[in-house]
Amino acid sequence: MRYGFVIDNRVCIGCHACTVACKSEHLVPIGVNRTWVKYIERGEFPNVSRMFQVTRCNHCVDAPCVSICPTSALFSRKDGIVDFDNRRCIGCKSCTQACPYDALYIDPNTHTAAKCNFCAHRIDQGLNPSCVNICPEQAIHFGDLDDPKSDVAQLTSREHVGQRKPEKGTIPSVFYIDGDSASLNPAATQVPESYMWADQKRGVGHNVGKDGAKTDLLGIVRRAQATRQATGDSPEPVLDGLLRDMQKATGAGKVRRAYDQPDKGIQWGWEVAAYVVTKALAGGLALVSALAFILPMLGVRSAALIPTGNLFTVGLPIASLVFLGITGLLLIKDLDQPLRFVYVLLRPHWSSWLVRGGYIITVTGGLTTLWVANGLFIHSPALFKLLAWPLGFAALACAGYTAFLFGQCKGRDFWQSPALPIHMVNHAPLAGFAVLALLGRDVRWALFAFALINIAVVAFEIWGKHPNEDSAATAHDMQKGRAGQLFWFGVIGIGGLLPLFLLLVNAPFSAALALLIGLAITEYLWVFIPQKRPNT
């Protein structure tokens, strides 16, 4: 059995009755939606046509939100419905990144993830989903897609149906009869700065109450009126002027997005970008401590890594633990249910790299603690040699696992780059040797090598071949769009070319400082810019 929806765009009138019924049935808060209607317009006034698309969770057979959820708060039922249990949700927002359809949101009342669950409580009682009952044109059909006698199975077999992003391989269970390509493909239309009667002045989901999400239309009108009055112009029909501007945006044959759900904003904020950096520092300091014992075992001698004094046995490992602790605090702060952070370890869903990463951090912290204990109390060279290899591998895994977590985020195509694991793993030696250079150790050879790898990987991610249009558009935004100046100045300049030059002219301290600054800027852009791409 596999329940699914068929939306008949031929008869949908865009009345939003399904949205209202859904909100009433599930007490969905204002500003977020489980079901919403997207408007697409073609042509130029007065020759304009409008298409409507009922949009909701696709109840995918291979649901990426289920795979990435660290606590099994999201799960697939035997009947194909993707449901959720908000009692287990920790508010990590990884499901919102994994969903290619922007179907999930963080409920501002419960601070947990929510979405369309096919009205599972009604299905279990033999009732129709509320949106099906209320649709005045019977545009929403539901049933068992695996039953050839069902309404939805017959419609999908005899009508021309489309799906949203089938190339993602999620196997969606929502089909559209006469689905318009401009509606199904988010990249086909630009997202306007403002929607008529739709914008949220205070943000949506977990951003409710925060400024800067989107400006509401009333605010635009009031500011325009104030400007006209200040310049002596007539304060008359500002709204008419806005409508004319909207009309100009749509030329003959062009398509514009006229109405959609409010922008949810950035789901993973500065905490995630900062945690990638602190995790790299923690892994890097542990790695160079381990290398001080690994290299001699391999017959490699380096004056910069001779473990004299307590630098590699106590100092750097303690600093690694400090940065590891900061990493954990940043992760907890980013949760919308921070008191449930232990669920990651106590109620783990092992397919999620958030869980695997939590255990990798725990193991790395445990090995580093043993290392420090040996340096402070036991002083056993044999124990250092025994711990060196596992600590080195754990440090690399600590820096690199985030690449696989980002890889599970199918809603962010730019994060699917095959170079991202190298990008993340390289952070550990890059950060570790940079700290050694700041401490006066001569590690120019290593710093130059890892700095070169860093800029080469960044160049591949930006200018290499991209798997799809969305990834290429994100790379374009990175270098020429809203982040262009920061990318060229911070990533390529400070974090890329400048350190290589400084190392060539024998200025390792300045080079190390530039590398760490560039690392922070790079991760800020790599986390934020891909989230600017629309998924609906």
C-alpha positions in Angstrom: 0.0 0.0 0.0 1.2 3.5 -0.9 -1.1 6.4 -0.3 -0.7 9.4 -2.6 -2.3 12.5 -4.0 -3.2 13.5 -7.5 -3.8 17.3 -7.9 -5.9 18.2 -11.0 -4.6 21.6 -12.1 -7.3 21.7 -14.8 -10.0 22.4 -12.3 -8.1 24.0 -9.4 -9.3 27.6 -8.9 -6.8 28.7 -6.3 -9.4 29.4 -3.6 -7.1 28.3 -0.7 -9.9 26.2 0.9 -7.4 23.4 1.3 -5.0 25.7 3.1 -7.7 26.9 5.5 -9.0 23.4 6.1 -5.5 22.1 6.9 -4.9 25.0 9.3 -8.2 24.4 11.0 -7.7 20.6 11.2 -4.1 20.8 12.6 -4.2 24.2 14.3 -1.4 25.3 12.1 0.0 28.7 13.3 -0.2 31.9 11.2 2.9 32.3 9.0 3.5 28.7 8.3 1.6 26.1 6.1 1.3 22.4 5.6 -0.6 23.0 2.4 -0.5 26.1 0.4 -1.3 27.3 -3.1 1.3 28.7 -5.4 0.3 31.3 -8.1 2.2 31.6 -11.4 1.3 34.2 -14.1 2.2 34.3 -17.8 1.9 37.2 -20.2 1.4 40.9 -20.0 -1.6 42.8 -18.7 -4.4 42.4 -19.8 -3.4 39.2 -21.6 -2.4 37.3 -18.5 -3.0 33.7 -17.6 -2.7 32.4 -14.1 -1.9 28.8 -12.9 -2.5 27.4 -9.5 -0.5 24.6 -7.8 -1.5 23.0 -4.5 1.8 22.4 -2.7 2.6 20.1 0.2 4.7 17.3 1.5 5.3 14.7 -1.3 5.4 11.7 1.1 8.4 10.3 -0.7 9.1 6.6 -0.8 12.8 7.4 -0.2 12.2 10.4 2.1 15.5 12.3 2.8 13.9 14.0 5.8 13.4 10.5 7.4 17.0 9.5 6.7 18.6 12.6 8.2 16.3 12.9 11.3 18.6 12.0 14.2 15.9 10.8 16.6 13.3 9.1 14.2 10.9 12.0 14.9 10.1 11.7 11.2 9.2 8.2 10.0 7.6 6.4 7.1 4.5 4.3 7.8 3.7 1.0 6.1 1.0 2.8 4.1 3.5 5.2 2.6 2.6 8.2 4.7 5.6 10.2 6.1 4.5 11.2 9.6 6.2 12.8 12.5 6.3 12.6 16.3 7.0 16.0 17.8 7.7 14.5 21.2 11.0 13.2 19.8 11.9 16.2 17.7 14.9 18.2 18.9 14.4 21.1 16.5 17.7 20.6 14.7 16.2 21.7 11.3 18.2 19.1 9.4 14.9 17.9 7.9 14.2 21.3 6.5 17.5 21.2 4.7 17.0 17.6 3.5 13.6 18.2 1.9 13.9 19.3 -1.7 10.3 20.6 -1.6 10.4 23.0 1.3 7.5 21.1 2.9 8.7 21.2 6.5 8.7 24.1 9.0 9.5 24.7 12.6 6.2 25.2 14.5 6.6 28.5 16.4 4.4 27.2 19.3 6.0 23.7 19.8 9.5 24.6 18.4 9.4 21.3 16.6 9.3 20.2 13.0 5.9 19.8 11.3 4.4 19.2 7.8 1.5 17.6 6.0 1.0 14.1 7.4 -1.8 13.2 5.1 -4.2 13.7 8.0 -3.0 10.3 9.2 -5.4 10.4 12.2 -8.3 10.7 9.8 -7.0 8.0 7.5 -6.8 5.6 10.4 -10.5 6.2 11.0 -11.5 5.6 7.4 -12.0 9.3 6.7 -10.7 11.5 3.9 -7.9 14.1 4.5 -9.6 17.4 5.3 -8.3 19.1 2.1 -10.0 16.5 0.0 -13.3 17.0 1.7 -13.4 20.7 1.4 -12.1 21.2 -2.2 -15.1 22.7 -4.1 -13.8 21.6 -7.5 -12.7 18.1 -6.4 -9.2 18.9 -7.6 -7.5 16.9 -4.9 -7.7 13.1 -5.3 -6.2 10.6 -2.8 -5.9 6.9 -2.5 -3.6 3.9 -2.8 -1.2 4.3 -5.7 -0.5 0.5 -5.6 -4.1 -0.4 -6.1 -4.9 -0.3 -9.9 -8.6 0.1 -9.2 -8.1 3.3 -7.1 -8.9 6.7 -8.4 -5.4 8.0 -8.1 -3.9 4.9 -9.8 -6.2 5.3 -12.8 -5.6 9.0 -13.1 -1.8 8.6 -13.1 -2.1 5.9 -15.8 -4.4 7.7 -18.2 -3.6 11.4 -17.7 -0.5 13.4 -18.4 1.0 13.9 -14.9 4.1 15.6 -13.6 6.0 15.7 -10.3 8.2 18.1 -8.5 11.9 17.4 -8.8 11.7 13.7 -9.7 15.4 13.8 -10.6 16.1 13.9 -6.8 15.3 10.1 -6.7 13.0 10.6 -3.7 10.0 8.9 -5.6 7.3 11.5 -4.7 3.8 10.3 -4.0 2.1 13.6 -5.2 1.2 13.9 -8.9 -0.1 16.9 -10.9 -2.4 16.6 -13.9 -1.3 19.3 -16.4 1.4 20.5 -14.0 3.0 23.7 -15.3 6.8 23.5 -15.6 7.1 27.0 -14.2 5.2 25.9 -11.1 6.9 22.6 -10.7 10.4 24.0 -11.1 11.4 26.6 -8.5 14.3 27.9 -10.7 11.8 28.8 -13.5 10.7 31.9 -11.6 12.5 34.4 -9.4 11.4 34.9 -5.9 10.1 38.5 -5.5 11.1 40.6 -2.6 7.4 41.0 -1.6 4.2 39.1 -2.2 0.8 40.8 -2.2 -0.8 40.2 1.3 1.6 37.3 2.0 4.7 38.7 3.6 5.6 38.1 7.3 7.0 41.2 9.0 8.3 39.1 12.0 9.5 36.0 10.2 8.1 32.5 10.1 8.7 29.2 11.9 11.6 29.4 14.3 12.3 32.9 13.0 9.0 34.3 14.4 9.7 37.4 16.4 13.0 38.0 14.7 13.4 41.1 12.5 14.7 41.0 9.0 12.9 38.1 7.5 10.9 40.0 4.9 9.3 43.4 4.7 5.5 43.5 4.6 3.6 45.2 1.8 2.0 47.7 4.2 5.5 48.8 5.3 6.5 49.3 1.6 3.4 51.4 0.9 3.9 53.6 4.0 7.5 54.2 3.2 6.6 55.1 -0.4 3.9 57.5 0.8 6.4 59.1 3.2 8.9 59.5 0.4 6.4 61.1 -2.0 5.2 63.5 0.7 8.8 64.5 1.6 9.6 65.3 -2.1 6.4 67.2 -2.5 4.8 64.6 -4.8 1.2 63.6 -4.5 0.8 60.8 -2.0 -1.9 59.2 -4.2 -2.1 55.8 -5.5 1.2 54.3 -4.3 -0.4 50.8 -4.4 -1.3 51.4 -8.1 2.3 52.2 -8.7 3.4 48.9 -7.0 1.0 47.0 -9.2 2.3 48.7 -12.3 5.9 47.7 -11.3 4.7 44.2 -10.9 3.2 44.3 -14.3 6.4 45.5 -15.9 8.2 42.5 -14.4 6.2 40.3 -16.6 6.7 40.8 -20.3 5.0 38.9 -23.1 5.9 35.2 -22.9 7.6 35.6 -19.5 6.6 34.0 -16.3 6.4 35.5 -12.8 5.7 34.1 -9.4 2.7 36.0 -8.1 2.0 34.3 -4.8 3.7 31.7 -2.7 4.2 30.8 1.0 6.3 33.2 3.0 10.1 32.7 2.9 11.2 30.7 6.0 14.6 32.5 6.0 17.9 30.9 7.0 17.3 27.6 8.9 20.9 27.0 9.8 22.4 30.2 11.1 25.7 31.5 12.3 25.9 28.8 14.9 26.3 26.1 12.2 29.0 28.1 10.3 30.9 28.7 13.6 30.6 25.1 14.7 32.3 24.0 11.4 35.2 26.3 12.2 35.6 25.3 15.9 35.3 21.7 15.0 38.1 22.1 12.5 40.2 23.7 15.2 39.4 20.9 17.7 40.2 18.2 15.1 43.3 20.0 13.9 44.9 20.5 17.3 44.2 16.8 18.2 45.7 15.8 14.8 49.0 17.6 15.1 49.3 16.3 18.7 48.9 12.7 17.3 51.3 13.4 14.4 54.1 14.3 16.8 54.1 10.6 17.7 52.9 9.1 14.4 55.6 10.6 12.2 58.6 9.2 14.2 56.9 5.7 14.0 56.9 6.1 10.2 60.5 7.2 10.2 59.8 10.8 9.4 61.6 13.4 11.5 60.3 17.0 11.8 61.9 19.6 14.1 58.6 21.4 14.3 56.8 18.3 15.6 59.3 17.1 18.2 57.2 16.5 21.4 59.4 18.4 23.8 57.8 20.0 26.8 54.0 19.7 27.2 52.9 21.4 24.0 51.8 18.2 22.2 51.0 16.1 25.3 49.0 18.7 27.3 48.7 22.2 25.8 47.3 21.5 22.3 45.1 18.6 23.4 43.5 20.8 26.2 42.9 23.5 23.6 41.3 20.9 21.4 38.9 19.9 24.2 38.0 23.6 24.7 37.1 24.0 21.0 35.3 20.7 21.1 33.2 21.9 24.0 32.5 25.2 22.2 31.4 23.0 19.2 28.9 21.1 21.4 27.5 24.3 22.9 27.0 25.8 19.4 25.2 22.7 18.2 22.9 22.8 21.3 22.3 26.5 20.8 21.2 25.9 17.3 18.5 23.5 18.4 15.0 24.8 18.8 14.5 22.2 21.6 18.0 22.5 23.3 17.0 20.5 26.4 16.5 17.4 24.2 20.0 17.4 22.8 20.8 14.1 24.6 18.2 12.4 22.4 20.9 12.3 19.7 22.9 9.9 21.8 20.0 8.2 23.7 17.5 7.8 20.8 19.7 7.6 17.8 18.6 7.0 14.3 21.8 5.6 12.8 21.2 6.6 9.2 21.6 10.2 10.2 25.0 11.8 10.0 24.0 14.1 12.8 23.9 11.0 15.1 27.1 9.6 13.6 28.8 12.9 14.0 27.6 13.2 17.6 29.3 9.9 18.4 32.4 10.8 16.4 32.7 14.0 18.5 32.2 12.0 21.7 34.9 9.5 20.7 37.3 12.2 19.7 36.7 14.0 23.0 37.2 10.7 25.0 40.5 9.9 23.2 41.7 13.5 23.7 40.8 13.3 27.4 42.9 10.1 27.8 45.7 11.8 25.9 45.7 14.7 28.4 45.4 12.4 31.4 48.5 10.5 30.2 50.3 13.8 29.7 49.4 15.1 33.1 49.5 12.0 35.3 50.9 8.8 33.7 53.6 10.1 31.3 53.7 6.9 29.4 55.3 7.2 25.9 53.9 3.7 25.0 50.4 4.9 25.7 50.9 8.0 23.5 52.0 5.7 20.7 49.0 3.5 21.3 46.5 6.4 21.3 48.2 8.3 18.4 46.7 6.4 15.5 43.1 6.3 16.7 43.2 9.9 17.8 44.5 11.0 14.4 41.8 9.2 12.5 39.1 10.5 15.0 40.4 14.0 14.5 40.1 13.7 10.7 36.6 12.2 11.0 35.6 14.9 13.4 36.4 17.6 10.8 35.1 15.7 7.8 31.8 14.1 8.9 29.9 17.4 8.3 30.4 16.9 4.5 28.3 13.7 4.7 25.7 15.5 6.9 25.5 18.2 4.3 25.4 15.5 1.6 22.2 14.2 3.1 20.6 17.7 2.6 19.0 17.0 -0.8 17.4 20.4 -0.7 20.8 22.1 -1.1 22.3 20.9 -4.3 25.6 22.9 -3.8 26.3 20.7 -0.8 26.2 17.6 -2.9 29.7 18.4 -4.4 32.0 15.4 -4.5 34.8 17.7 -3.3 33.0 18.6 0.0 34.6 15.7 2.0 38.1 16.8 0.9 37.0 20.4 1.7 36.0 19.5 5.3 38.8 16.9 6.0 41.4 19.4 4.9 40.2 21.8 7.6 41.8 19.7 10.3 45.5 19.8 9.2 45.0 23.3 7.8 43.8 24.6 11.2 46.2 22.5 13.2 49.3 23.6 11.4 48.1 27.2 11.3 48.0 27.2 15.1 51.5 25.7 15.2 52.7 28.5 12.9 51.1 31.1 15.3 53.0 29.5 18.1 56.3 30.0 16.2 56.8 26.4 14.9 58.3 26.2 11.4 55.6 24.3 9.5 55.7 26.3 6.3 56.0 23.2 4.2 52.8 21.7 5.6 51.0 24.9 5.7 51.7 25.7 2.1 50.6 22.2 1.0 47.3 22.3 2.8 46.6 25.9 1.8 47.2 24.9 -1.8 44.7 22.0 -1.4 42.2 24.4 0.2 42.2 26.9 -2.7 42.2 24.1 -5.3 39.1 22.5 -3.7 37.3 25.8 -3.4 38.1 26.5 -7.1 36.7 23.1 -8.1 33.5 23.7 -6.1 32.9 27.1 -7.7 34.2 26.7 -11.2 34.1 22.9 -11.7 31.3 21.1 -13.5 28.0 21.3 -11.6 25.5 18.5 -11.6 22.4 20.7 -12.0 21.1 24.2 -12.6 20.6 24.9 -8.9 24.1 24.1 -7.9 25.5 26.2 -10.7 23.2 29.1 -9.7 24.5 28.9 -6.1 28.1 29.0 -7.3 27.2 32.0 -9.5 25.6 33.7 -6.4 28.8 33.0 -4.5 31.2 34.7 -6.9 29.1 37.3 -8.7 25.8 37.7 -6.8 25.0 38.8 -3.3 28.2 37.4 -1.8 30.6 38.3 -4.6 32.7 40.9 -2.8 33.1 38.8 0.3 33.9 35.7 -1.7 36.7 37.4 -3.7 38.1 39.4 -0.9 37.7 36.9 2.0 37.8 33.5 0.4 40.1 33.9 -2.6 42.1 36.8 -1.3 42.6 36.5 2.4 42.1 32.8 2.7 43.6 31.7 -0.7 46.2 33.7 -2.5 47.5 35.9 0.4 48.6 33.0 2.6 50.5 31.4 -0.3 52.3 34.7 -1.0 53.1 35.2 2.6 54.5 31.7 3.0 56.7 32.3 -0.1 58.1 35.5 1.4 58.7 33.7 4.8 55.9 35.3 6.8 54.3 32.2 8.3 52.6 33.9 11.3 50.7 36.3 9.0 49.9 33.5 6.6 48.5 31.3 9.4 46.3 34.2 10.6 45.0 34.9 7.1 44.2 31.2 6.6 42.1 31.0 9.8 40.3 34.2 8.9 39.7 32.9 5.4 38.5 29.6 6.8 35.8 31.3 8.9 34.6 33.5 5.9 34.5 30.4 3.6 32.3 28.4 6.0 30.0 31.3 6.6 29.4 31.6 2.8 29.2 27.8 2.3 26.5 27.5 4.9 24.5 30.6 4.2 24.4 31.1 0.4 23.1 27.7 -0.6 20.1 28.3 1.8 19.1 31.3 -0.3 18.0 29.1 -3.2 14.3 28.5 -3.2 12.9 24.9 -3.0 9.3 25.8 -3.9 
